[in-house]
Amino acid sequence: MSNNIVRGTMLLTGATFLSKLLGMIYVIPFNEIVGDQGGALFQYAYIPYNILISISTVGVPLAVSKFVSKYNSLDDYQTGMRMFRAGISLMAFTGFIAFLALFFGADLLAPWIITDDDLANSVEDVASVIRMVSFALLLIPAMSIVRGFFQGYESMGPTAVSQVIEQIVRIVFLLVSVFIVMHIFDGTIPVAVGFATFAAFIGALASCFVLWIYWRKRKPHIDIQLQQQRFTHEIPTKDLFIELFRYAGPFVLVGIATPLYQLVDEFTFNRAMVAIGQSDIAVTAFSAISFYGHKLIIIPVTIATGLSLAILPALTKTFTQNNRPLLYQQINQALQIVLVLVIPAAVGLSVLSDVAYGSLYGLNNIGLTGPLLGWYAPVALLFALFTVSASILQGINQQRFAVVSLSAGLLVKVLFNIQLIHMFGAKGAIFGTGLAVGIAVILNLLRVHQSVQFSFKQVYKRTLLILIFTMIMVVVIWIMKIIGGLFLPYEESRWAAVLMLLISVGVGGLVYLWFAYKSTLLARTLGDRVRVLDRIFK
């Protein structure tokens, strides 16, 4: 049984990572075709869409799978099936409502996002791309129930495969349609981006098809179980939903945290930039922070949180059994995995921000976009810590507190964002996010400390060690950049930037790994997984 779960978790983590990776790679050609204006326009539509999708889907597959597996373990397959049917109708309905809200609300949202038409995109452009993305809401929420139902039967394949197929089909449709609009029909950027956002619907269709094939294969097996069933829990439908939302609630909050911070930027950034007379760079800066830069900083976050969240089921069990020493060890490990992986990645990305942004998205405006990425990279650590600390709270039955910390963070972002942009220009928005997520993280960690008397002593000690090794890595990267600059014109040529990036990341990464490995820091945080490095560093 546990082997099954481990395999399933690996499958899901792998699929999520592959989707995220593809989601980052396609942005490079997308940027080549539509540039900063297209990136900003795409993101204007995607942020409200992401929030609606998260509210209607995040946590639902997990909640449904918890629910179905709970009743399946009691040999009551009927209740799981009822949940599935009721859930699909509910989600189809909420998806339809969300679609109507976004489709008809587009004209109301657009003027909030951009003040006037003197920016690169017009209010009408923004409204039309929001309408185009809204169609995906018709399919995705109901689809998430199907994924959850399969997961409840401990079958992760359907979720993993449909996720990857959805992403591949979306990206192929997106790039092909954008290319055709721009280069074959000489169309405008808003039309191209409209098709790019509509790709979400096409991807969802492909995913539905994959799930339908799985469903046809599994249906006979499920029917046999239903026929053999002796008794069923007569739970009223209302109570089914109450139980479902009790599971799903906390996940939704963690899922919409990042899009909510981005939403505050979406509604305040352009106005604030116009107010301080920087409307000429507003679109480039917004796309660099919210879309292109965000894709980069989220990579280390995905890997680290994936590894950390794998500990969550074990942590919940330990807490229920009231085994404090083991609980402390698991909380320590969850936090330290994030620190040991994300600190060097975030600091490295910050130091190499100009080279990284330049090599992936070209060197135009690198004087503006490079430093913005440099400021944004360290915020990745806070994003990762928020996700993990919120999950720890869930493991120790304090999930309701995540609402408090997230609200406090959001309030700070809402209150100070415009002032910070007025004071610091575009990077003020990054400071606002950093401040907000930082406050949420501190509140979460304090709550963990209070609830289970967890001591952060070991975390402090390890963090100090990680910081020392990271500083050594930074010095090495700086030396590489100085020497490399003599031979490689990485500020003028994109290929030189790519080469510089690969060399710096390779050497800097090896230096950090060597120190972390030799000092047994890696073995202590990641356990036996580091045996792979034995062959390299022996």
C-alpha positions in Angstrom: 0.0 0.0 0.0 2.6 2.6 1.1 4.7 1.8 -2.0 1.6 2.6 -4.1 1.3 6.0 -2.4 5.0 6.8 -2.9 4.8 5.9 -6.6 1.7 7.9 -6.9 3.2 10.9 -5.2 6.3 10.7 -7.3 4.1 10.5 -10.4 2.1 13.6 -9.4 5.1 15.6 -8.3 6.8 14.7 -11.6 3.7 15.7 -13.7 3.3 19.0 -11.8 7.0 19.8 -12.3 6.9 18.9 -16.0 3.8 21.1 -16.4 5.5 24.0 -14.6 8.7 23.5 -16.7 6.8 23.4 -20.0 4.9 26.5 -18.7 8.2 28.3 -18.3 9.9 27.1 -21.5 7.0 28.2 -23.9 7.3 31.8 -22.5 10.6 32.2 -24.3 9.2 31.9 -27.9 6.0 33.6 -26.7 8.1 36.6 -25.6 10.0 36.6 -29.0 6.7 36.9 -30.9 4.6 39.3 -28.7 7.2 41.0 -26.5 6.5 42.9 -23.3 3.2 44.4 -24.4 1.9 40.9 -25.2 3.2 39.5 -21.9 1.6 42.2 -19.9 -1.7 41.8 -21.7 -1.6 38.0 -21.3 -1.0 38.4 -17.6 -3.9 41.0 -17.2 -6.3 38.2 -18.3 -4.6 35.4 -16.5 -4.5 36.8 -13.0 -8.3 37.1 -12.4 -8.7 33.8 -14.3 -6.2 32.1 -12.0 -8.0 33.3 -8.9 -11.4 32.0 -10.1 -9.8 28.7 -11.2 -8.1 28.3 -7.8 -11.3 29.0 -5.8 -13.2 26.5 -7.9 -10.6 23.8 -8.2 -7.6 24.0 -5.9 -8.0 21.6 -3.0 -11.0 20.0 -4.7 -9.2 17.1 -6.2 -7.4 16.5 -2.9 -10.6 16.9 -0.9 -12.5 14.5 -3.2 -9.7 12.0 -3.0 -9.6 12.1 0.8 -13.3 11.7 0.8 -13.6 8.9 -1.7 -10.7 6.9 -0.1 -12.2 7.4 3.4 -15.5 5.8 2.4 -13.8 3.2 0.1 -11.8 2.0 3.1 -15.1 1.4 4.9 -16.3 -0.7 1.8 -18.8 2.0 1.1 -18.3 2.7 -2.6 -21.8 4.1 -3.0 -21.1 7.2 -0.9 -17.9 8.0 -2.9 -19.9 7.6 -6.1 -22.6 10.0 -4.8 -20.0 12.5 -3.9 -18.6 12.2 -7.4 -22.0 12.8 -9.1 -23.0 15.6 -6.8 -19.5 17.2 -7.0 -19.6 17.2 -10.8 -22.9 18.9 -11.0 -21.8 21.5 -8.3 -18.5 22.2 -10.1 -20.1 22.4 -13.5 -22.5 25.0 -12.0 -19.8 27.0 -10.2 -17.7 26.9 -13.4 -20.6 28.2 -15.4 -21.2 31.0 -12.9 -17.4 31.9 -12.8 -17.5 31.9 -16.7 -20.4 34.3 -16.7 -18.8 36.5 -14.1 -15.5 36.8 -16.0 -17.0 37.0 -19.5 -19.6 39.8 -18.7 -17.4 41.4 -16.0 -14.5 41.9 -18.4 -15.7 45.4 -19.3 -15.9 46.3 -15.6 -12.5 44.9 -14.8 -10.5 46.3 -17.7 -10.8 50.1 -16.7 -9.5 49.1 -13.2 -6.5 47.5 -14.7 -5.3 50.2 -17.0 -6.3 53.8 -16.4 -6.3 55.2 -19.9 -5.3 54.2 -23.4 -2.0 56.0 -23.4 -0.3 52.7 -22.3 0.7 50.1 -24.9 -2.6 48.2 -24.4 -6.1 49.8 -24.6 -9.0 49.1 -22.2 -10.8 47.3 -25.0 -7.8 45.0 -25.6 -7.7 44.0 -21.9 -11.5 43.3 -21.9 -11.3 41.1 -25.0 -8.5 38.9 -23.7 -10.3 38.5 -20.4 -13.4 37.3 -22.3 -11.3 34.9 -24.3 -9.7 33.2 -21.3 -13.0 32.8 -19.5 -14.2 29.9 -21.6 -11.8 27.5 -19.9 -13.8 28.0 -16.7 -16.6 25.9 -18.2 -14.6 22.7 -18.2 -11.8 22.9 -15.6 -13.8 22.8 -12.3 -15.8 19.7 -13.2 -12.6 18.1 -14.5 -10.9 18.5 -11.2 -13.6 16.3 -9.5 -12.8 13.5 -11.9 -9.1 13.8 -11.1 -9.9 13.7 -7.4 -12.2 10.7 -7.8 -9.4 8.6 -9.5 -6.9 9.8 -6.8 -9.4 8.5 -4.2 -9.0 5.0 -5.8 -5.2 5.5 -5.3 -4.8 5.9 -9.1 -2.6 8.9 -9.8 -2.1 8.1 -13.5 -5.2 9.8 -14.8 -4.4 13.1 -13.0 -0.7 13.0 -14.0 -1.3 12.1 -17.7 -4.2 14.5 -18.2 -2.2 17.3 -16.5 0.7 16.9 -18.9 -1.4 16.4 -22.0 -3.5 19.5 -21.1 -0.3 21.6 -20.8 1.2 20.3 -24.0 -1.9 20.8 -26.1 -2.4 24.3 -24.6 1.2 25.3 -25.4 1.2 23.9 -29.0 -2.1 25.7 -29.7 -0.9 28.9 -28.1 2.4 29.1 -29.9 1.0 28.0 -33.3 -2.0 30.4 -33.2 0.2 33.4 -32.0 2.7 32.7 -34.7 -0.1 32.5 -37.4 -1.8 35.7 -36.3 1.4 37.7 -36.1 3.5 36.4 -39.0 1.1 34.9 -41.5 -1.9 37.3 -41.2 0.1 40.3 -39.9 -2.4 40.6 -37.1 -2.2 42.8 -33.9 -0.7 41.7 -30.6 -4.2 41.9 -28.8 -5.7 39.4 -31.3 -2.7 37.1 -30.9 -2.9 37.2 -27.1 -6.6 36.6 -27.3 -5.9 33.3 -29.0 -3.1 32.6 -26.5 -5.5 32.9 -23.6 -8.2 30.8 -25.4 -5.6 28.0 -25.5 -6.5 27.3 -21.9 -9.9 26.0 -23.1 -8.3 23.9 -25.9 -6.0 22.3 -23.3 -8.9 21.6 -21.0 -10.7 19.8 -23.8 -7.7 17.6 -24.4 -7.5 16.8 -20.7 -11.2 15.9 -20.6 -10.7 13.5 -23.5 -7.9 11.8 -21.6 -9.9 11.4 -18.5 -12.9 10.1 -20.5 -10.7 7.3 -21.9 -9.5 6.4 -18.4 -13.1 6.5 -17.2 -14.3 4.1 -19.9 -11.5 1.7 -19.0 -12.1 1.8 -15.2 -15.9 1.9 -15.2 -16.6 -1.9 -15.3 -14.3 -2.4 -12.3 -16.0 0.3 -10.3 -19.5 -1.1 -11.2 -18.5 -4.5 -9.8 -17.5 -2.9 -6.4 -20.8 -1.1 -6.3 -22.8 -4.3 -6.9 -20.9 -6.2 -4.1 -21.6 -3.5 -1.6 -23.5 -4.5 1.5 -24.4 -1.2 3.2 -24.1 2.5 2.6 -23.9 5.6 4.9 -27.1 7.6 4.2 -25.4 11.0 4.3 -27.6 13.9 3.2 -26.1 15.7 0.1 -25.8 18.9 2.1 -23.5 17.2 4.6 -21.5 15.7 1.8 -20.7 19.2 0.6 -19.9 20.5 4.0 -17.4 17.7 4.5 -15.9 18.4 1.1 -15.5 22.1 1.7 -14.0 21.5 5.2 -11.2 19.6 3.4 -10.8 22.0 0.5 -11.0 25.4 2.3 -7.4 25.7 3.6 -5.9 24.5 0.3 -7.8 27.1 -1.6 -6.3 29.9 0.5 -2.7 28.7 0.0 -3.5 28.3 -3.7 -4.8 31.8 -4.3 -2.2 33.6 -2.2 0.2 34.4 -5.0 -2.5 35.4 -7.6 -4.1 37.6 -4.9 -0.8 39.6 -4.4 -0.5 39.8 -8.2 -4.1 41.0 -8.4 -3.2 44.0 -6.1 -0.4 44.8 -8.5 -2.7 44.4 -11.5 -5.1 47.0 -10.1 -2.5 49.5 -8.7 0.7 49.2 -10.7 -0.2 51.0 -13.9 -2.0 53.9 -12.1 0.9 54.4 -9.7 3.4 54.3 -12.5 1.4 56.9 -14.5 1.1 59.0 -11.4 4.9 59.2 -11.0 5.4 60.0 -14.7 6.8 56.5 -15.6 4.0 55.4 -17.9 6.5 54.8 -20.7 8.1 51.8 -18.8 5.0 50.6 -17.0 4.1 47.8 -19.4 7.6 46.5 -19.7 8.1 46.6 -15.9 4.7 44.9 -15.2 5.4 42.1 -17.6 9.0 41.7 -16.3 7.7 41.3 -12.7 4.4 39.7 -12.9 4.8 37.4 -15.9 8.3 36.8 -17.3 10.3 37.2 -14.0 7.7 35.3 -12.0 8.1 32.3 -14.2 11.8 32.2 -13.3 11.6 32.7 -9.6 8.9 30.0 -9.2 11.2 27.2 -10.4 13.2 26.6 -7.2 9.9 27.2 -5.3 8.2 24.3 -7.1 11.0 21.8 -6.5 11.5 22.6 -2.8 7.8 22.8 -2.0 7.2 19.5 -3.8 9.8 17.8 -1.7 8.5 19.4 1.5 4.9 18.7 0.9 5.7 15.0 0.5 6.3 15.0 4.3 2.8 16.4 5.0 0.9 13.1 5.2 3.5 11.6 7.6 3.5 14.8 9.7 -0.3 14.7 10.1 -0.1 11.1 11.3 2.7 11.9 13.8 0.7 14.8 15.2 -2.4 12.6 15.6 -0.3 10.0 17.5 1.1 12.8 19.6 4.7 11.7 19.0 6.5 15.1 19.7 10.2 14.2 19.0 9.3 12.8 15.6 7.0 15.7 14.9 9.8 18.3 15.6 12.1 16.3 13.4 9.6 16.4 10.5 8.9 20.1 10.8 12.6 20.8 10.9 13.1 18.7 7.8 10.2 20.4 5.9 11.6 23.8 6.6 15.2 23.0 6.1 14.6 21.3 2.7 13.2 24.7 1.5 16.1 26.7 3.0 18.9 24.5 1.7 17.5 24.5 -1.9 15.8 27.9 -2.3 18.3 30.2 -0.5 21.2 29.5 -2.9 18.8 29.4 -5.9 17.2 32.7 -5.1 20.5 34.5 -4.3 22.2 33.0 -7.3 19.3 34.2 -9.6 19.5 37.6 -8.0 23.2 37.9 -8.7 22.8 36.6 -12.2 19.5 38.4 -12.9 20.7 40.4 -15.9 22.3 37.4 -17.5 19.3 35.1 -16.8 16.7 37.5 -18.0 18.8 38.5 -21.0 19.5 35.0 -22.1 15.9 33.8 -21.9 14.0 36.9 -23.0 16.5 39.0 -25.0 18.6 42.0 -24.0 16.2 44.9 -24.9 15.5 47.0 -21.8 17.8 44.7 -19.8 18.8 47.8 -17.8 15.2 47.9 -16.5 14.2 44.2 -16.5 17.5 42.7 -15.1 17.5 44.7 -11.8 13.8 44.0 -11.3 14.4 40.3 -11.5 17.4 40.8 -9.1 15.1 42.3 -6.5 12.3 39.8 -7.1 14.4 36.6 -6.9 14.8 36.7 -3.0 11.0 36.9 -2.7 11.0 33.3 -4.0 12.2 32.1 -0.6 9.2 33.8 1.1 6.8 32.2 -1.4 8.2 28.8 -0.7 8.2 29.3 3.1 4.6 30.5 3.0 3.4 27.3 1.2 5.4 25.0 3.5 4.5 26.8 6.7 0.8 26.8 5.7 1.0 23.1 5.1 2.7 22.5 8.4 -0.2 24.4 10.0 -2.6 22.0 8.2 -0.6 19.0 9.5 -0.9 20.2 13.1 -4.6 21.0 12.7 -4.2 24.8 12.7 -5.2 25.3 9.1 -7.7 28.1 10.0 -4.8 30.3 11.0 -3.6 30.4 7.4 -6.6 32.6 6.8 -5.4 35.1 9.4 -1.8 35.3 8.1 -2.8 35.5 4.5 -5.3 38.3 5.3 -2.7 40.2 7.3 -0.2 39.9 4.4 -2.8 41.0 1.8 -3.8 44.0 4.0 -0.2 45.2 4.1 0.1 44.8 0.3 -3.1 46.7 -0.3 -2.3 49.5 2.1 1.4 50.1 1.1 1.7 49.0 -2.6 0.9 52.4 -4.2 3.1 54.3 -1.7 6.0 51.9 -2.3 5.7 52.4 -6.0 5.6 56.1 -5.6 8.8 55.9 -3.5 10.8 53.3 -5.3 9.3 53.1 -8.8 8.5 49.7 -10.3 10.5 47.8 -7.7 8.2 49.2 -5.0 5.6 46.6 -6.1 8.2 43.9 -5.4 8.9 45.3 -2.0 5.2 45.3 -1.3 4.9 41.6 -2.2 8.0 40.8 -0.2 6.7 42.6 2.9 3.3 41.0 2.6 4.5 37.4 2.2 7.2 38.0 4.8 4.6 39.0 7.4 2.4 36.0 6.5 5.4 33.7 6.9 6.4 35.1 10.3 2.8 34.8 11.6 2.6 31.2 10.4 6.0 30.2 12.0 5.0 31.9 15.3 1.8 30.0 15.3 3.7 26.7 14.7 6.0 27.6 17.6 3.0 28.4 19.9 0.9 25.3 19.0 3.4 22.6 19.4 6.2 24.4 21.3 8.5 24.0 18.3 12.0 25.4 18.8 13.7 27.1 15.8 17.2 26.7 17.2 18.2 24.0 14.7 16.7 25.9 11.8 18.7 29.1 12.8 21.9 27.1 13.0 21.4 25.4 9.6 20.3 28.7 8.0 23.6 30.4 9.2 25.6 27.6 7.5 23.5 27.8 4.3 24.1 31.6 4.2 27.9 31.2 4.7 28.0 28.7 1.8 25.8 30.9 -0.3 28.1 33.9 0.2 31.1 31.8 -0.9 29.1 30.8 -4.0 28.2 34.5 -4.7 31.9 35.4 -4.6 32.7 32.6 -7.0 29.9 33.8 -9.4 31.2 37.4 -9.2 34.7 36.3 -10.1 33.3 34.2 -13.0 31.4 37.3 -14.2 34.4 39.5 -14.1 36.7 37.0 -15.9 33.9 36.0 -18.3 33.2 39.7 -19.1 36.7 40.0 -20.5 36.0 37.3 -23.2 32.2 37.2 -23.4 30.3 40.4 -24.3 27.3 39.1 -22.3 25.7 42.6 -22.1 25.5 42.9 -25.9 25.1 39.4 -27.3 22.3 37.0 -26.2 24.4 33.9 -27.0 27.2 35.3 -24.8 24.6 35.8 -22.0 23.4 32.2 -22.4 27.0 30.9 -22.2 27.8 33.1 -19.2 24.6 31.9 -17.4 25.4 28.2 -18.0 29.0 28.6 -16.8 28.1 30.7 -13.7 25.2 28.4 -12.7 27.3 25.3 -13.3 30.4 26.5 -11.3 28.4 28.3 -8.6 26.1 25.4 -8.1 29.0 22.9 -7.8 30.8 25.1 -5.3 27.6 25.3 -3.1 26.9 21.6 -3.4 30.5 20.7 -2.6 30.5 22.7 0.6 27.0 21.6 1.6 27.9 18.0 0.9 31.3 18.0 2.7 29.8 19.6 5.8 27.1 16.9 5.9 24.5 19.7 5.6 22.9 18.0 2.6 22.8 14.5 4.2 21.2 16.0 7.3 18.4 17.8 5.5 17.7 15.6 2.5 18.6 12.2 4.0 19.6 9.4 1.8 18.7 11.2 -1.4 22.2 12.8 -1.5 23.9 9.5 -2.0 23.8 10.4 -5.7 26.5 13.0 -5.0 28.9 10.4 -3.6 30.2 9.6 -7.0 30.9 13.2 -7.9 32.6 14.4 -4.7 34.5 11.3 -3.6 
